């Protein structure tokens, strides 16, 4: 079944949120550029399918802009899992069996070689032959394993992937949660926490993964885990802003070990603007877990637009700081993908013309400056425009772009 004929299944409960809003969902058809999202998805995944799979089952992820492979002495958990997710999502959207086959082979390699048979969980890196290299455990990588297996089970309906995902979730429960309800960033092989500060990033992606895993399996412990992390973000990490500062609410990036946010730019404290947009659409999709999250989503989006959106040229900046007036408005590639995803979700839910205008404006920025039509990918931009030297000679992995296209295409199909 092609994208135009997608079944109207929920996208992490986004459509349930839209149903609660009533009429606005019907406005998505004429505003979401489904043809562009479909074409860009195809260009990305066809190139990754041609270049990434390795004979042993893992993936080559290091390429320059022209898709020439670079040395890859180790395979890293996050990147391997992200590509499993991307191929599984590609099959869901296109029904191209080659994507499902690549996702299954990648998952088989991941489960066979990254899994720790002694303590559970997954190693951080392995050698190309599958032998362990870095045996530490990172919450961030485990979140993407859960996301990949959830998407693969949803797409392929193989009970092995469901069971592996639930087993991985039990390892996360036992090994990464700290006394305050957040996640330790990094543990030794035996899951003994490595002392360090905290960051919201693994919390956000674990929340994303648990929403996907609950949608795929209906497991109650997974739902409870999503609620725990969503509440942790909403009630412990969220910082409300005064009306004089634009209102809304934000989630800082870095904390000490007690989850107290780093107070100044000099201390390493900042607010990642791309992550604010990311939290906005994830919290919207978590409305089925808690109705509070839809309200928090609106507040986070309000802050992100006020602090970080460029209303002149479209797109969002990189960082705001707790003690500095000036925002870093340089535009990186993945931040634009998450900005677009948040805008299409919020605009479809609300029907607000100001959000549709920003979606269309940012889409124009992405098409003009980020899409690499010559090589079938996006430019690895840290700071647009590329002509000023703000882009790297490398291929960014497709997780952010595929996630954007998946949501946009399924919202467009639901409104058709």
ZAMARPA-456335 format. One line per 10 residues: number of its first residue (from 1); their letters; for each residue x, y, z of N, C-alpha, C. Coordinates in steps of 0.2 Angstrom, whole numbers, plus 2048, in hexadecimal, padded with zeros to 3 digits. Atoms other than C-alpha are relative to their C-alpha. Example, Ala and Ser with C-alpha at 12.3 -4.5 7.8 and 13.67 -1.06 7.14 Angstrom:
2
1) AS) 804:7FA:800:83E:7EA:827:804:806:800 | 7FC:7FA:7FF:844:7FB:824:7FC:805:803
//
This chain:
416
1) XXXXXXXXXX) 804:7FA:800:800:800:800:804:806:800 | 7FB:7FA:800:808:811:7FB:7FD:805:805 | 801:7FB:7FB:808:820:806:7F9:803:7FF | 806:7FD:801:7F8:827:7FE:7FA:7FC:803 | 805:805:7FE:7EF:817:804:801:7FE:807 | 7FF:802:7F9:7F5:817:816:7FA:7FF:804 | 805:801:7FB:7EA:80F:823:800:806:805 | 800:7FA:7FB:7E4:81D:82F:801:7FD:807 | 7FE:803:7F9:7ED:815:83E:803:806:804 | 7FE:7FA:7FC:7F2:821:84C:808:801:7FF
11) XXXXXXXXXX) 7F9:7FF:800:803:829:84C:802:802:807 | 7FF:7FF:7F9:808:828:85E:7FB:804:803 | 806:7FD:7FE:7F7:82E:862:7FF:807:7FE | 801:7F9:803:7F8:83E:858:7F9:801:7FD | 807:7FF:803:7E8:83A:84F:7FB:800:806 | 805:7FF:7FA:7DF:838:860:800:807:802 | 800:7F9:7FE:7E5:849:864:7FC:804:7FB | 803:7FC:805:7DF:850:854:7F8:7FF:800 | 807:801:800:7CE:847:856:7FD:804:806 | 803:7FC:7FA:7CC:850:867:7FF:807:7FE
21) XXXXXXXXXX) 800:7FA:803:7CF:860:85D:7FA:802:7FB | 805:7FF:805:7C1:85D:851:802:801:7F9 | 7FF:7FE:807:7C1:866:840:807:801:7FD | 7FA:7FE:803:7D3:86C:83E:804:7FA:7FD | 7FC:805:803:7DA:85B:839:7FE:800:7F8 | 802:800:807:7D0:85D:828:804:805:7FC | 7FD:7FB:804:7DA:86C:824:807:7FE:7FE | 7F9:802:801:7EB:862:823:801:7FF:7F8 | 7FF:802:807:7E8:85C:811:803:805:7FC | 7FE:7FB:805:7EA:86C:808:807:804:803
31) XXXXXXXXXX) 7FA:7FC:7FE:7F9:872:813:806:7FC:801 | 7FA:804:800:804:863:815:802:7FE:7F9 | 7FE:801:807:80F:861:806:802:7F9:800 | 7FF:807:7FF:80D:84E:806:805:7FE:7FA | 7FC:802:806:815:84D:7F4:808:801:802 | 7F9:7FE:7FE:825:855:7FB:803:7FB:805 | 7FE:805:7FA:826:84A:80B:801:7F9:7FD | 7FF:806:803:824:83B:800:806:7FF:7FC | 7FA:800:804:831:83F:7F4:806:800:803 | 7FA:7FF:7FC:83E:844:801:801:7FA:803
41) XXXXXXXXXX) 7FF:806:7FC:83B:834:80B:802:7FB:7FB | 7FE:804:805:83D:82A:7FB:808:801:7FE | 7F9:7FE:802:84D:833:7F6:805:7FE:806 | 7FC:802:7FA:854:830:808:801:7F9:800 | 800:807:7FE:850:81E:80B:803:7FC:7FA | 7FD:804:806:854:818:7F9:808:800:800 | 7F9:7FF:800:866:81F:7FB:803:7FC:806 | 7FE:804:7FA:868:818:80D:800:7F9:7FE | 800:807:801:862:807:807:805:7FE:7FB | 7FB:802:804:86E:807:7F9:807:800:803
51) XXXXXXXXXX) 7F9:7FF:7FE:87D:80C:803:802:7FD:807 | 7FF:802:7F8:87B:807:816:801:7F9:801 | 800:807:7FE:878:7F4:817:807:7FD:7FF | 7FA:803:801:888:7EB:81B:7FF:7F8:800 | 801:807:801:88A:7D8:817:7FF:7FC:807 | 801:804:7FA:88A:7D3:829:7FA:802:804 | 807:7FE:7FD:879:7DC:82D:800:806:803 | 801:7FA:7FD:87E:7EC:835:800:805:7FA | 800:7FB:805:87F:7FD:82C:806:804:800 | 7FB:7FA:801:88C:809:825:7FC:806:801
61) XXXXXXXXXX) 803:7F9:7FE:888:81A:82C:804:806:7FE | 7FC:7FB:801:897:824:828:801:801:7F8 | 800:7FF:807:896:82C:817:802:808:7FF | 7FF:7F9:802:89C:83D:80F:7FA:802:7FC | 806:7FD:803:88F:848:806:7FF:7FC:7F9 | 801:804:807:892:83E:7F5:7FF:7F8:802 | 802:807:7FF:88E:82D:7FE:806:7FC:800 | 7FA:804:7FF:8A0:827:7FF:801:7FE:807 | 7FF:803:7F9:8A3:81C:80E:806:802:803 | 7FA:7FE:7FC:8AF:822:81B:801:7FA:805
71) XXXXXXXXXX) 7FE:805:7FB:8B8:817:828:7FB:800:806 | 805:801:7FB:8AC:810:835:803:7FA:804 | 7FD:805:7FC:8B6:806:842:7FC:7FD:805 | 804:802:7FB:8A8:804:84D:7F9:801:7FE | 807:7FF:801:895:802:84C:7FD:802:806 | 802:7FD:7FA:88C:80D:858:7F8:7FF:801 | 807:802:7FF:87B:808:860:7FB:805:7FD | 805:7FB:802:871:818:85D:7FF:800:7F8 | 801:800:807:875:819:84B:7FD:7FA:7FC | 802:806:803:872:807:847:7F8:800:801
81) XXXXXXXXXX) 807:800:7FE:861:808:850:7FC:805:7FC | 804:7FB:804:85C:818:847:7FF:7FE:7F9 | 801:802:807:85E:810:836:7FB:7FA:800 | 805:805:800:854:801:83B:7F9:803:801 | 807:7FC:800:846:80D:840:7FF:803:7FA | 801:7FD:806:848:817:830:7FD:7FB:7FB | 802:805:805:847:808:825:7F9:7FD:802 | 807:802:7FE:838:801:82F:7FA:805:7FF | 805:7FB:801:82F:811:82E:7FF:801:7F8 | 800:800:808:833:812:81B:7FB:7FB:7FD
91) XXXXXXXXXX) 805:806:802:82A:801:819:7F9:802:802 | 807:7FE:7FE:81B:807:823:7FD:805:7FB | 803:7FB:804:819:816:817:800:7FE:7F9 | 800:802:808:81D:80E:806:7FF:7F9:7FF | 801:807:802:81B:7FC:808:805:7FD:7FC | 7FA:803:804:82C:7F9:800:803:7FB:804 | 7FE:805:7FC:831:7E8:806:808:800:801 | 7F9:800:7FF:843:7EC:804:802:804:806 | 7FF:7FD:7FA:842:7F8:812:7FF:7FC:807 | 801:805:7FA:83B:7EB:81E:805:7FB:801
101) XXXXXXXXXX) 7FA:805:800:848:7DF:819:806:803:803 | 7FA:7FD:7FD:856:7EB:81D:7FF:802:807 | 801:7FF:7F9:84E:7F0:82E:800:7F9:804 | 800:806:7FC:84C:7DE:833:808:7FD:800 | 7F9:802:800:85E:7DA:82E:804:804:805 | 7FD:7FB:7FB:864:7E9:838:7FE:7FE:807 | 802:802:7F9:85A:7E4:847:803:7F9:802 | 7FD:807:7FE:861:7D2:846:807:801:802 | 7FA:7FE:7FF:872:7D9:846:801:803:807 | 800:7FC:7F9:86F:7E5:855:7FE:7FB:805
111) XXXXXXXXXX) 802:805:7FB:866:7D7:85F:806:7FB:801 | 7FB:805:7FF:874:7CB:85C:806:802:803 | 7F9:7FD:7FE:883:7D6:85F:801:805:805 | 800:7FB:7FB:87F:7E5:869:7FD:7FE:807 | 803:802:7FA:875:7DB:876:805:7FD:805 | 7FC:802:7FB:87E:7D8:886:7FD:7F9:803 | 803:807:7FD:87B:7C5:88B:801:800:807 | 7FF:801:7F9:882:7C8:89C:7FC:804:805 | 804:7FC:7FC:879:7D7:8A3:7FA:803:7FD | 806:7FD:804:86C:7DB:896:802:807:7FD
121) XXXXXXXXXX) 7FF:7FA:804:86A:7EB:88C:805:7FF:7FA | 7FC:800:806:875:7F0:87E:807:804:801 | 7FA:7FC:800:887:7F5:87C:800:806:7FB | 7FF:7FA:804:88C:806:875:802:7FF:7F9 | 7FD:801:806:897:800:867:802:7F9:7FF | 7FD:807:802:89C:7F0:85E:805:801:7FA | 7FC:800:806:8A9:7EC:851:7FC:7FE:7FA | 804:802:806:8A4:7E9:83F:7FE:7F9:800 | 801:808:7FF:8A5:7D6:843:7FB:7FF:805 | 805:801:7FB:899:7D9:851:802:7FF:807
131) XXXXXXXXXX) 7FD:801:7FA:8A5:7D7:85F:7FF:806:804 | 801:7FA:7FC:8A2:7E3:86E:806:804:800 | 7FA:7FB:7FF:8AD:7F3:86F:7FE:803:806 | 802:7FC:7FA:8A5:800:87B:7FA:7FC:803 | 805:803:7FD:89B:7F6:887:7FC:804:805 | 804:7FB:7FC:894:805:891:7F9:7FF:7FD | 807:7FF:802:881:807:890:7FE:807:800 | 803:7F9:800:879:817:88B:7F9:800:7FF | 807:7FF:800:867:81C:88E:7FE:802:7F9 | 801:7FD:807:867:826:87D:7FF:7FA:7FB
141) XXXXXXXXXX) 800:805:805:86B:817:873:7FB:7FB:801 | 805:804:7FE:85F:80C:87C:7F9:802:7FE | 806:7FD:802:851:818:878:7FF:7FE:7F9 | 801:802:808:854:815:865:800:7F9:7FF | 801:807:801:855:803:867:7F9:7FE:801 | 808:801:7FE:843:803:86F:7FC:803:7FA | 804:7FD:806:83D:80F:861:801:7FC:7FA | 7FF:804:806:845:804:853:7FC:7FA:800 | 803:806:7FF:83E:7F4:85A:7F8:801:800 | 807:7FF:800:82D:7FC:85D:7FD:801:7F9
151) XXXXXXXXXX) 802:7FE:807:82C:803:84B:800:7F9:7FC | 7FF:806:804:832:7F2:844:7FA:7FB:802 | 805:805:7FE:825:7E8:84E:7F9:803:7FD | 806:7FD:802:817:7F4:849:800:7FF:7F8 | 7FF:800:808:81D:7F3:836:7FF:7F8:7FE | 800:807:803:821:7E0:835:7FD:7FB:804 | 804:805:7FC:817:7D8:843:804:7FA:802 | 7FC:806:7FE:825:7CC:848:801:800:808 | 800:800:7F9:823:7C7:85A:807:801:803 | 7F9:800:7FE:836:7C6:85C:802:807:802
161) XXXXXXXXXX) 7FF:7F9:7FF:837:7D9:85B:7FC:803:806 | 804:7FE:7FA:829:7DC:867:803:7FD:806 | 7FD:803:7FA:831:7D0:874:807:803:801 | 7FA:7FD:7FF:842:7D8:871:800:807:803 | 802:7F9:7FD:83B:7E9:874:7FE:800:807 | 803:800:7F9:832:7E5:884:806:7FD:805 | 7FA:802:7FC:842:7DC:88A:805:806:801 | 7FC:7FA:800:84C:7EC:886:7FD:805:805 | 804:7FB:7FB:83F:7F6:890:801:7FE:807 | 7FF:803:7F9:841:7EB:89F:808:802:802
171) XXXXXXXXXX) 7F9:7FE:7FF:854:7EE:89E:801:808:802 | 800:7F9:7FF:851:801:89D:7FD:802:807 | 803:7FE:7F9:846:801:8AC:804:7FE:806 | 7FC:802:7FB:852:7F7:8B6:807:804:801 | 7F9:7FE:800:862:800:8B1:801:807:7FF | 7FF:7F9:801:85F:812:8AC:7FC:805:804 | 804:7FC:7FC:852:81A:8B7:804:802:806 | 7FD:7FE:7FA:859:825:8C5:7FB:801:806 | 804:7FF:7FB:852:829:8D6:7FB:806:7FF | 805:7FA:801:849:839:8D0:7FB:7FF:7FA
181) XXXXXXXXXX) 805:802:806:840:830:8C1:803:802:7FA | 7FD:7FE:807:84C:836:8B3:804:7FA:7FE | 7FB:805:802:859:82C:8AA:807:802:801 | 7F9:7FF:800:86B:82A:8AD:803:7FF:7F9 | 7FD:800:807:875:82E:89D:803:7F9:7FE | 7FB:805:802:882:820:89E:801:7FB:806 | 7FF:805:7FB:885:810:8A7:806:7FC:7FE | 7FB:805:802:893:803:8A8:7FC:7FA:7FD | 803:806:803:890:7F2:8A0:7FB:7FD:805 | 804:803:7FB:888:7EC:8B1:7FA:805:802
191) XXXXXXXXXX) 805:7FB:7FE:87C:7FB:8B1:802:804:806 | 7FE:7FB:7FA:886:804:8BF:800:807:7FD | 800:7F9:803:882:817:8BB:807:803:800 | 7F9:7FC:800:892:821:8B6:7FE:807:802 | 801:7F9:7FD:892:831:8C0:800:805:7FB | 7FF:7FA:805:88E:840:8B5:7F9:804:801 | 806:7FC:800:881:84E:8B2:7FB:7FC:7FC | 806:802:804:870:84B:8AA:7FE:804:7FA | 803:7FC:805:868:850:89A:7F9:7FD:7FE | 806:801:801:857:850:894:7FF:7FB:7FA
201) XXXXXXXXXX) 800:803:807:85B:848:883:7FE:7F8:800 | 802:807:7FF:85A:835:888:7F9:7FF:803 | 807:800:7FD:84A:839:892:7FB:801:7FA | 804:7FE:806:842:841:882:7FF:7FA:7FB | 800:806:805:847:832:877:7FD:7FA:803 | 803:806:7FD:842:825:883:7F8:801:800 | 807:7FF:800:831:82D:885:7FD:7FF:7F9 | 802:801:807:830:82D:871:7FF:7F9:7FF | 800:807:801:834:81B:871:7FB:7FC:804 | 805:803:7FC:828:816:87F:7F9:801:7FD
211) XXXXXXXXXX) 806:7FF:803:81A:81E:876:7FF:7FC:7FA | 800:804:806:81E:815:866:7FF:7F9:802 | 801:807:7FE:820:804:86F:7F9:7FF:803 | 806:802:7FD:810:806:879:7FB:800:7FA | 804:800:806:807:80B:868:800:7F9:7FD | 7FF:806:804:80E:7FB:860:7FE:7FA:804 | 802:806:7FC:80B:7EF:86F:7FB:800:805 | 805:7FF:7FB:7FF:7F6:87B:802:7FE:807 | 7FD:802:7FA:80A:7F1:889:7FF:805:806 | 802:7FB:7FA:804:7F9:89A:806:803:803
221) XXXXXXXXXX) 7FA:7FD:7FC:816:7FA:8A2:803:805:7FB | 7FD:7FB:805:81C:803:892:7FC:807:801 | 804:7FA:7FF:80D:80F:894:802:804:806 | 7FF:7FD:7F9:811:812:8A6:807:804:800 | 7FA:7FC:801:823:816:8A1:800:806:7FC | 801:7FA:804:81E:822:894:7FD:806:805 | 803:7FB:7FC:813:82B:8A1:805:802:805 | 7FB:7FE:7FB:822:82B:8AE:804:805:7FD | 7FB:7FC:803:82E:833:8A2:7FC:807:7FE | 804:7FA:802:820:83F:89B:7FF:805:806
231) XXXXXXXXXX) 801:7FC:7FA:81C:845:8AD:806:803:802 | 7FA:7FE:7FE:82E:846:8B1:802:807:7FC | 7FF:7FA:804:830:853:8A3:7FC:805:801 | 805:7FB:7FF:820:85C:8A6:800:803:807 | 801:7FE:7F9:821:85D:8B9:807:802:803 | 7FA:7FF:7FD:834:85D:8BC:805:804:7FC | 7FC:7FC:804:83D:864:8AD:7FE:806:7FD | 803:7FB:803:831:870:8A6:801:807:804 | 7FF:7F9:7FD:835:883:8A9:7FB:805:7FD | 805:7FB:803:826:88F:8A7:804:807:7FF
241) XXXXXXXXXX) 7FD:7F9:802:82B:8A0:89F:7FB:805:801 | 804:7FA:7FF:824:8B1:8A4:7FD:803:7F9 | 803:7FD:806:819:8BA:897:805:805:7FD | 7FB:7FB:802:826:8C7:896:806:7FD:7FC | 7FB:803:804:832:8BA:88F:7FD:7FC:7FB | 803:804:806:826:8B3:882:7FB:7FB:803 | 805:805:7FD:81C:8A7:88E:802:7F9:7FE | 7FE:807:802:81C:895:88A:804:7FC:806 | 7FC:804:7FB:827:888:893:806:7FD:7FC | 7FA:803:804:838:880:88F:803:7FB:805
251) XXXXXXXXXX) 7FD:805:7FC:842:871:894:807:801:7FF | 7F9:7FF:801:854:874:897:804:7FA:7FE | 7FC:805:802:862:869:890:804:7FC:805 | 7FC:803:7FC:86E:865:89D:7FF:802:808 | 801:800:7F9:86D:862:8B0:806:7FD:804 | 7FC:804:7FC:877:85D:8BF:7FD:7F9:802 | 803:807:7FE:875:84B:8C7:7FA:800:803 | 806:800:7FC:866:851:8D1:7FB:803:7FB | 805:7FD:805:85D:858:8C1:7FF:808:801 | 800:7F9:800:861:86A:8C5:803:803:7FA
261) XXXXXXXXXX) 7FD:7FE:807:863:873:8B4:806:805:801 | 7FA:7FC:800:874:87B:8B1:7FE:807:7FF | 803:7F9:800:871:88E:8B4:802:805:7FB | 7FD:7FB:805:87C:897:8A8:803:7FD:7FA | 7FD:802:806:883:896:897:807:7FE:802 | 7FA:801:7FE:894:896:89F:801:7F9:803 | 800:807:7FD:890:886:8A9:7FE:7FB:7FB | 802:805:805:88A:87D:899:7F8:800:800 | 808:801:801:877:881:89B:7FE:804:7FA | 803:7FD:806:86D:884:88C:7F9:7FC:7FF
271) XXXXXXXXXX) 806:803:802:85C:880:884:800:7FF:7F9 | 7FF:802:807:85D:876:874:7F9:802:7FD | 806:7FE:803:850:87E:869:7FD:7FA:7FC | 803:805:803:84E:86F:85E:7FD:7FB:804 | 803:805:7FB:84A:864:86D:7FA:803:803 | 807:7FD:7FE:83C:871:872:7FB:7FE:7FB | 805:802:805:834:86E:861:7FF:7F8:800 | 801:807:800:837:85B:863:7FC:7FE:806 | 805:801:7FA:82F:85B:875:7F9:802:7FE | 806:7FE:801:821:864:86E:7FB:7FB:7FC
281) XXXXXXXXXX) 804:805:804:81B:857:861:800:7FA:804 | 800:806:7FC:820:849:86D:7FA:800:805 | 805:800:7FB:815:84F:87B:7F9:801:7FD | 806:801:804:807:852:86E:7FE:7F9:7FF | 802:807:802:808:840:869:7FF:7FC:807 | 801:803:7F9:808:83B:87C:7FA:802:803 | 806:7FE:7FD:7F7:843:87F:7FC:7FA:802 | 804:806:7FE:7EF:831:87F:803:7FD:807 | 7FD:803:7FA:7FB:82D:88E:7FE:805:806 | 802:7FB:7FB:7F7:83D:897:7FD:806:7FD
291) XXXXXXXXXX) 803:7FA:803:7EB:84B:892:804:807:802 | 7FC:7FB:7FE:7F7:857:89B:805:802:7FB | 7FB:7FF:804:804:855:88E:7FE:804:7FA | 802:7FB:806:7FA:85E:880:801:807:802 | 7FF:7FA:7FD:7FA:86D:88B:807:802:800 | 7F8:7FF:800:80D:86C:88E:803:801:7F9 | 7FD:800:807:810:869:87C:7FF:807:7FD | 802:7F9:802:807:87A:878:805:805:803 | 7FC:7FB:7FC:812:883:885:807:7FF:7FD | 7FA:801:802:822:87B:87F:801:803:7F9
301) XXXXXXXXXX) 800:7FD:806:81E:880:86D:800:807:800 | 800:7F9:7FF:81A:891:872:807:803:802 | 7F9:7FE:7FE:82B:893:87A:805:7FF:7FA | 7FB:802:805:834:88B:86B:7FF:806:7FA | 802:7FB:805:82B:897:85F:803:807:802 | 7FE:7FA:7FD:82E:8A6:86A:808:801:800 | 7F8:7FF:7FF:841:8A3:86E:804:7FE:7FA | 7FB:802:805:847:89A:85E:7FD:800:7F9 | 802:800:807:83C:89C:84F:802:806:7FC | 7FE:7FA:805:842:8A7:840:7FA:802:7FC
311) XXXXXXXXXX) 806:7FF:804:832:8AF:83A:802:804:7FA | 7FE:7FD:807:83C:8B8:82C:802:7FB:7FB | 7FE:805:805:844:8A9:824:7FE:7F9:801 | 802:807:7FE:83C:89A:82C:805:7FC:804 | 7FB:805:7FD:844:88C:836:801:803:807 | 7FE:7FF:7F9:84B:88C:848:807:800:801 | 7F9:800:7FE:85B:890:851:802:7FA:804 | 7FD:805:7FD:866:885:85B:7FF:800:808 | 800:800:7F9:867:88B:86D:7FE:806:803 | 801:7FA:7FB:860:897:87A:804:7FE:806
321) XXXXXXXXXX) 7FC:801:7FA:869:89A:88A:7FC:803:806 | 804:7FE:7FA:862:89C:89C:802:807:803 | 7FE:7F9:7FD:86C:8AC:8A0:803:804:7FA | 7FE:7FC:805:86F:8B3:88F:7FA:802:7FB | 805:7FE:804:864:8BE:884:800:7FE:7F9 | 7FF:802:807:86B:8B9:874:7FF:7F9:7FF | 801:807:802:865:8A9:86C:805:7FE:7FA | 7FD:803:806:870:89E:860:7FC:7FE:7FB | 805:801:806:866:89F:850:803:7FD:7FA | 7FD:804:805:872:895:846:7FB:7FA:7FF
331) XXXXXXXXXX) 805:805:801:867:888:83D:803:7F9:7FD | 7FD:807:802:86C:875:83D:7FB:7FC:7FD | 805:804:804:864:868:832:7FB:7FC:804 | 805:804:7FD:85C:85D:83F:7FB:804:804 | 805:7FB:7FD:854:86C:848:7FB:802:7FC | 805:7FE:804:84B:871:839:7FB:7FA:7FE | 804:806:801:844:85F:837:7FB:800:806 | 805:800:7FA:83D:860:849:7FC:806:800 | 804:7FA:800:837:871:847:7FA:7FF:7FB | 805:801:805:82D:86C:837:7FB:7FB:803
341) XXXXXXXXXX) 805:805:7FD:826:85C:840:7FC:803:805 | 804:7FC:7FB:820:867:84F:7FB:804:7FD | 805:7FC:804:818:873:843:7FB:7FD:7FD | 805:803:803:80F:867:839:7FB:7FC:805 | 805:803:7FB:808:85E:848:7FC:805:803 | 804:7FB:7FD:803:86E:851:7FB:803:7FB | 804:7FC:805:7FC:876:841:7FA:7FB:7FE | 805:805:802:7F2:866:83D:7FB:800:806 | 804:801:7FA:7EB:865:84F:7FC:806:801 | 804:7FA:7FE:7E6:877:850:7FD:804:7FA
351) XXXXXXXXXX) 803:7FC:805:7E3:87E:83F:803:807:7FF | 7FE:7FA:800:7ED:88D:843:804:802:7FA | 7FD:7FE:806:7F2:897:834:807:802:801 | 7F9:7FE:7FF:802:89E:83C:804:7FA:801 | 7FC:806:800:808:88C:83F:801:7FD:7F9 | 7FF:803:807:804:887:82D:805:805:7FC | 7FC:7FB:803:80D:897:827:807:7FE:802 | 7F9:802:7FE:81D:892:831:802:7F9:7FD | 7FF:806:803:81B:880:82B:803:801:7F8 | 7FF:7FF:807:81B:886:819:807:804:7FF
361) XXXXXXXXXX) 7FA:7FC:800:829:893:81C:806:7FB:801 | 7FB:804:7FF:834:886:824:801:7FA:7FB | 7FF:805:805:831:879:817:804:803:7FA | 7FC:7FC:806:837:886:80A:807:800:802 | 7F9:800:7FE:847:888:814:803:7FA:7FF | 7FD:806:801:84A:876:815:801:7FE:7F9 | 7FF:802:807:847:873:803:805:804:7FC | 7FB:7FB:804:852:882:7FD:807:7FF:803 | 7FA:800:7FD:860:87F:809:803:7FA:803 | 7FE:806:7FD:860:86E:811:800:7FA:7FB
371) XXXXXXXXXX) 801:805:804:85A:862:804:806:800:7FB | 7FB:800:804:869:85C:7FA:7FE:7FB:7FA | 803:804:806:861:857:7E9:805:7FD:7FC | 7FB:804:804:871:852:7E1:802:7FA:803 | 7FE:807:7FD:875:844:7EE:7FA:7FD:803 | 806:803:7FD:863:840:7F4:800:7FF:807 | 7FF:800:7F9:865:845:806:7FF:807:802 | 7FF:7F9:7FD:866:854:812:807:802:801 | 7F9:7FD:7FF:875:85F:814:801:800:808 | 7FF:801:7F9:87D:85C:825:802:807:803
381) XXXXXXXXXX) 7FF:7F9:7FF:87B:86F:82A:800:800:808 | 801:7FE:7F9:880:875:83B:7FE:808:800 | 802:7F9:801:87D:887:835:7FF:802:7F9 | 801:7FE:807:875:88C:825:802:807:7FF | 800:804:806:878:891:818:807:7FC:7FF | 7FA:804:801:884:884:812:806:804:7FC | 7FB:7FC:804:88D:891:806:805:804:805 | 7FC:7FD:7FB:894:899:816:804:7FB:804 | 7FC:805:7FD:89C:889:81B:7FD:7FD:806 | 804:803:7FA:88F:883:828:7FE:7F9:7FF
391) XXXXXXXXXX) 802:807:801:88D:872:821:806:7FB:7FF | 7FB:805:800:897:862:823:800:7FC:7FA | 800:805:805:89D:856:816:7FE:7F9:802 | 802:806:7FD:893:848:81D:7F9:7FF:7FF | 807:802:801:882:83F:81C:7FD:7FF:807 | 803:801:7FA:877:842:82B:7FB:7FA:800 | 805:806:800:86D:832:830:7F9:802:7FF | 807:7FE:802:85B:832:82A:7FB:800:806 | 805:801:7FB:852:830:83B:7FB:806:801 | 804:7FA:7FF:84C:842:83D:7FC:802:7FA
401) XXXXXXXXXX) 804:7FF:806:847:844:82B:7FA:7FB:7FF | 805:805:801:83E:833:82A:7FA:801:805 | 805:7FF:7FB:835:837:83A:7FB:806:7FE | 804:7FA:803:82F:848:833:7FB:7FE:7FB | 804:802:806:829:840:823:7FA:7FB:802 | 805:805:7FE:820:832:82C:7FA:803:803 | 805:7FC:7FD:816:83E:837:7FC:804:7FB | 803:7FB:805:812:84A:828:7FC:7FB:7FC | 803:804:805:80D:83C:81C:7FA:7FD:804 | 805:803:7FD:802:833:829:7FA:805:802
411) XXXXXX) 805:7FB:7FF:7F9:843:82E:7FD:802:7FA | 803:7FF:807:7F6:847:81C:7FB:7FB:7FE | 804:806:802:7EF:836:819:7FA:800:804 | 806:800:7FC:7E4:837:828:7FB:806:7FF | 804:7FA:802:7DD:848:822:7FD:7FF:7FA | 802:800:806:7DA:842:811:7F9:7FD:7FF
//
